[in-house]
């Protein structure tokens, strides 16, 4: 009996140790993360012309993000429920803008608008950070601009605060505040030797950090942002200040730092026409439709790649924290053979970021992933509104 008890005890300890290793070790070393985290971006687009004059009086692009996780559905459910509260607020603002537009005098109709552009700044098995930029035109001199951000624990779905990610909240906030004030006092914000920021910007930055609402994680660090009129005139837009992870290691819980560089071979993404692709050979992990009834493109992985993102020239379309052998996603859109209208971005195991334009060969119609020049890449990002 003692031998049986000892054997069972040893077995339980072995299982326990394996479980701990899976959480604390394999995430940093394995080329394949423990679970997937994907984000689908959808947009409620609408244009409303006047029935009598055919003059456009309202336009809308209301973007939302829906999170999926095949390996951790409860976390995704919690994140989507939390985001639903934000979406209710945005929908109310959009509906109000539409009512104002509809109530304009018939002899003085102007086009009012509401736009919400979402994108993901960080997506891995530790953190999901989403950003939403809202531009509301109610007929004033310029749009009202505001940024919202939400960061979540990818494993639990919990909405994160600075308290949650800090080793010591007071020390973290003090450090972040001082670091950001130092950045704001740099030459970047003194183009002619005089600061573009309001005289009280230091106190405002301290308040922003203390309130803990205007921040998110990106690939480089923790970002504190100031909306127009917070610390500078409207024309400077949303100002962002990044505190790098290397500077935060002393103050921030290591569980929220990015995963370490992963071992394994660098992977790659492949593209093929959907009508000739053998779908039964892969697991389809996503689908994006840009143009109804357009051609199908299958994007698949060879080895493992990370932080896969799909962009149009105007918006982020889809993101997943990884793809590996035997996984693919479908893109339905018109593919040009001159200037790309869709860009694929992904990260290799060694951290290198790859950007490719999706083209179609003018000779045989094959789908090509073509490296973009720095100028093409800059033009692509500048045309959009996703960070």
C-alpha positions in Angstrom: 0.0 0.0 0.0 2.8 2.4 0.9 4.4 1.6 -2.5 1.2 2.5 -4.3 0.8 5.7 -2.3 4.4 6.7 -3.0 3.9 6.0 -6.7 0.7 8.1 -6.9 2.4 10.9 -5.0 5.3 10.8 -7.4 3.0 10.9 -10.4 1.0 13.8 -9.0 4.3 15.7 -8.4 5.5 15.0 -11.9 2.2 16.2 -13.5 2.4 19.3 -11.3 5.9 20.0 -12.4 5.0 19.5 -16.0 2.1 21.9 -15.7 4.3 24.6 -14.1 6.9 24.1 -16.8 4.3 24.6 -19.5 3.3 27.9 -18.0 6.6 29.4 -17.0 9.1 27.9 -19.4 7.6 26.7 -22.6 6.0 30.0 -23.4 9.4 31.6 -23.7 11.2 28.7 -25.4 8.7 26.9 -27.6 8.3 28.1 -31.2 4.5 27.5 -30.9 2.6 29.5 -28.2 0.3 27.6 -25.8 -2.9 29.1 -27.3 -4.0 31.3 -30.1 -5.3 34.9 -29.8 -6.9 36.3 -32.9 -8.8 39.6 -33.6 -11.3 40.1 -36.4 -12.0 43.8 -37.2 -15.4 44.7 -38.7 -16.7 48.0 -39.9 -20.3 49.3 -40.0 -19.9 51.7 -43.0 -22.8 53.9 -44.1 -23.4 57.0 -46.3 -26.7 58.8 -46.3 -27.6 61.2 -49.1 -30.5 63.6 -48.8 -33.7 62.2 -50.6 -34.5 65.4 -52.3 -31.1 67.0 -53.2 -29.0 63.8 -53.2 -26.4 65.7 -51.1 -24.5 63.6 -48.7 -25.3 64.6 -45.1 -23.8 61.7 -43.1 -21.0 59.2 -43.4 -19.9 56.6 -40.9 -17.2 54.0 -40.4 -17.8 52.4 -37.1 -15.0 49.8 -36.5 -15.1 47.1 -33.8 -12.8 44.3 -32.8 -13.9 40.8 -32.0 -11.5 38.5 -30.2 -11.3 34.7 -30.8 -9.2 32.1 -29.0 -9.7 28.4 -29.9 -7.5 27.4 -27.0 -8.8 29.8 -24.5 -12.4 30.7 -25.3 -13.3 32.0 -21.8 -10.7 34.7 -22.0 -11.9 35.8 -25.4 -15.5 35.8 -24.1 -14.5 38.1 -21.2 -12.6 40.5 -23.4 -15.5 40.8 -25.9 -17.9 41.4 -23.0 -15.7 44.2 -21.7 -15.3 45.7 -25.2 -19.1 45.6 -25.5 -19.4 48.4 -23.0 -17.1 50.6 -25.1 -19.0 49.8 -28.2 -22.3 50.9 -26.7 -20.8 54.3 -26.0 -19.4 54.6 -29.5 -22.7 53.5 -31.1 -24.5 56.2 -29.0 -22.1 58.8 -30.2 -22.5 57.7 -33.8 -26.3 57.7 -33.6 -26.2 61.2 -32.1 -24.0 62.5 -34.9 -26.4 61.0 -37.4 -29.4 62.7 -35.8 -27.6 66.1 -35.8 -26.9 65.5 -39.5 -30.5 64.7 -40.3 -31.8 67.8 -38.4 -29.8 70.3 -40.5 -31.7 73.0 -42.4 -32.5 72.0 -46.0 -30.8 75.1 -47.4 -27.5 74.4 -45.5 -26.7 70.7 -45.5 -23.1 69.7 -44.9 -21.6 66.3 -44.6 -21.2 65.3 -40.9 -19.4 62.1 -40.0 -18.4 59.6 -37.4 -15.3 57.3 -37.7 -13.9 54.8 -35.3 -10.7 53.1 -36.4 -9.5 50.1 -34.2 -6.3 48.2 -34.3 -4.2 45.9 -32.2 -0.8 47.2 -30.8 0.2 44.0 -29.1 -1.3 40.5 -29.4 0.4 37.5 -27.6 -0.5 35.0 -25.0 0.3 37.5 -22.2 -1.3 40.8 -23.3 -3.8 42.0 -25.9 -3.8 45.8 -26.4 -6.4 47.4 -28.6 -6.6 51.0 -29.6 -9.6 52.9 -31.0 -9.3 56.3 -32.6 -12.5 58.3 -32.9 -13.1 61.3 -35.2 -16.5 63.0 -34.8 -17.5 65.8 -37.1 -20.5 67.8 -35.8 -20.0 70.7 -38.1 -17.4 72.6 -36.2 -14.1 74.0 -37.4 -12.5 70.5 -37.2 -13.3 67.0 -36.1 -13.3 66.1 -32.4 -10.5 63.5 -32.0 -10.1 61.1 -29.1 -8.3 57.9 -28.5 -9.4 55.0 -26.4 -7.3 52.0 -25.4 -7.9 48.8 -23.7 -5.3 46.3 -22.5 -6.2 42.7 -21.4 -4.6 39.7 -19.7 -4.8 37.3 -22.7 -4.9 34.3 -20.4 -7.7 35.4 -18.1 -9.5 38.1 -20.2 -9.1 40.6 -17.3 -9.1 44.3 -18.2 -5.7 45.5 -17.0 -4.9 48.6 -14.9 -1.5 50.0 -14.1 -2.1 48.5 -10.6 -2.3 45.1 -12.1 0.9 45.2 -14.0 3.0 46.9 -11.3 5.3 45.3 -8.8 4.6 48.5 -6.7 1.9 50.8 -8.1 3.3 54.0 -6.6 6.8 53.3 -7.8 5.7 52.4 -11.3 3.5 55.4 -11.7 6.2 57.8 -10.4 8.8 56.3 -12.7 6.4 56.4 -15.8 5.5 60.0 -15.0 9.1 61.2 -14.7 10.1 59.3 -17.8 7.3 60.7 -19.9 8.0 64.3 -18.6 11.6 63.8 -19.6 10.5 62.7 -23.1 8.2 65.6 -23.4 11.0 68.0 -22.6 13.1 66.7 -25.5 14.0 68.5 -28.7 11.2 66.7 -30.6 8.7 69.0 -28.9 10.9 72.1 -29.2 11.2 72.5 -33.0 12.2 76.2 -32.8 13.7 76.2 -29.3 10.3 76.7 -27.7 8.1 74.0 -26.5 4.9 73.2 -28.4 3.3 72.0 -25.1 1.1 73.9 -22.8 3.0 75.4 -19.8 1.2 73.1 -17.3 2.0 69.9 -19.4 4.1 68.3 -16.6 1.2 68.4 -14.1 -1.2 67.1 -16.7 1.1 64.2 -17.6 1.3 63.3 -13.9 -2.5 63.4 -13.7 -2.9 61.2 -16.8 -0.5 58.6 -15.3 -2.2 58.8 -11.9 -5.7 58.2 -13.4 -4.3 55.3 -15.4 -6.8 55.5 -18.3 -4.7 56.7 -21.3 -2.1 53.9 -21.8 -1.5 50.6 -23.7 1.3 48.2 -24.5 2.9 48.0 -27.9 5.9 45.9 -29.2 8.4 48.4 -27.7 7.0 49.2 -24.3 4.2 50.9 -22.4 2.7 53.9 -24.2 1.2 56.9 -22.4 -0.9 59.0 -24.8 -2.3 62.5 -24.6 -5.4 63.4 -26.5 -5.7 66.7 -28.4 -5.9 69.7 -26.0 -4.5 67.6 -23.1 -1.0 69.0 -23.3 -0.8 70.5 -26.7 -3.0 72.3 -29.3 -5.4 70.3 -31.6 -3.1 70.4 -34.6 -0.5 68.1 -33.0 -3.1 65.3 -32.7 -2.6 62.4 -30.2 0.8 62.6 -28.7 2.4 59.2 -27.6 5.3 58.6 -25.3 6.8 55.1 -25.1 8.5 53.8 -21.9 10.6 50.9 -23.2 10.3 47.5 -21.6 14.0 47.5 -20.7 13.4 50.5 -18.5 10.3 48.9 -16.9 11.8 45.6 -15.8 12.5 46.9 -12.3 9.0 48.2 -11.8 6.6 45.9 -13.9 5.5 42.4 -13.3 7.5 40.1 -15.6 4.3 38.3 -16.5 3.3 41.2 -18.7 6.6 41.7 -20.5 6.7 40.4 -24.0 7.7 36.7 -24.4 11.4 36.2 -24.8 13.0 35.4 -28.2 11.7 32.0 -29.3 13.9 29.1 -30.3 13.3 27.4 -33.7 13.7 28.1 -37.3 12.4 31.3 -38.9 9.2 30.6 -40.7 7.5 32.2 -43.7 4.1 33.0 -45.1 2.9 31.7 -48.5 0.1 32.9 -50.7 -1.9 30.9 -53.3 -5.1 31.4 -55.3 -8.0 30.0 -53.4 -9.5 28.1 -56.3 -6.4 25.8 -56.6 -5.6 25.4 -52.9 -6.2 22.1 -51.2 -8.2 23.2 -48.2 -8.5 19.7 -46.8 -4.8 19.7 -46.1 -4.9 22.6 -43.6 -6.8 24.0 -40.7 -8.4 27.3 -41.6 -7.9 29.7 -38.7 -9.4 32.9 -40.1 -11.3 34.6 -42.9 -11.5 38.2 -44.1 -13.8 39.5 -46.8 -12.9 42.9 -48.2 -14.8 42.7 -51.5 -17.8 40.5 -51.7 -17.6 38.1 -54.7 -13.9 38.9 -55.3 -11.1 36.4 -55.7 -10.0 34.1 -52.9 -6.4 34.2 -51.6 -5.1 31.6 -49.1 -2.3 32.7 -46.8 -0.6 29.8 -45.1 2.4 29.3 -42.8 5.6 27.3 -43.3 7.2 26.6 -39.9 6.0 29.1 -37.2 5.5 32.9 -37.6 4.2 35.4 -35.1 2.1 38.6 -34.9 0.4 38.1 -38.3 -1.4 41.3 -39.4 -3.5 42.1 -42.4 -4.0 45.7 -43.5 -5.9 47.5 -46.2 -4.7 50.9 -47.1 -7.2 52.4 -44.6 -7.6 49.9 -41.8 -6.4 46.8 -39.9 -8.4 43.8 -41.0 -7.1 40.8 -39.0 -4.5 39.7 -36.5 -3.4 36.5 -34.9 -0.6 35.9 -32.4 0.9 33.0 -34.5 0.4 30.6 -37.4 2.3 27.4 -37.9 2.5 24.4 -40.3 -0.9 23.2 -41.4 -2.7 26.5 -40.7 -4.0 29.0 -43.2 -6.5 31.9 -43.5 -8.6 33.1 -46.4 -8.6 36.6 -47.8 -11.4 37.6 -50.3 -10.6 40.8 -52.2 -9.5 42.3 -55.5 -5.8 42.0 -55.9 -4.1 44.5 -58.2 -1.0 43.9 -60.3 0.5 47.4 -59.8 0.1 49.1 -56.4 -0.8 46.9 -53.4 -4.1 47.5 -51.6 -3.5 44.8 -49.0 -0.4 44.4 -46.8 0.7 41.3 -44.8 2.9 41.8 -41.8 4.4 39.1 -39.6 7.4 38.5 -37.2 10.0 35.8 -37.4 11.3 33.8 -34.4 14.3 36.0 -34.2 12.1 39.1 -34.0 12.5 40.4 -37.5 9.4 42.0 -38.9 8.4 41.1 -42.5 6.2 43.3 -44.6 4.8 42.1 -47.9 2.4 43.6 -50.4 -0.1 41.1 -51.9 0.0 41.3 -55.7 -1.3 39.3 -58.7 1.0 38.4 -61.5 0.0 40.0 -64.8 1.4 37.1 -66.7 -0.2 34.0 -65.2 -2.5 35.3 -62.5 -0.5 33.8 -59.6 -0.6 35.4 -56.2 2.7 37.0 -55.1 4.0 38.3 -51.8 6.4 41.1 -52.7 8.7 43.0 -50.5 7.8 46.7 -50.1 10.3 49.5 -50.4 10.7 51.9 -47.5 8.9 54.5 -49.6 6.0 52.2 -50.4 5.7 51.1 -46.8 5.7 54.7 -45.6 3.0 55.6 -48.1 0.9 52.6 -47.1 1.0 53.5 -43.4 0.5 57.2 -44.0 -2.6 56.4 -46.0 -4.2 54.6 -43.1 -5.1 55.3 -39.6 -3.8 52.4 -37.4 -1.0 53.7 -35.3 
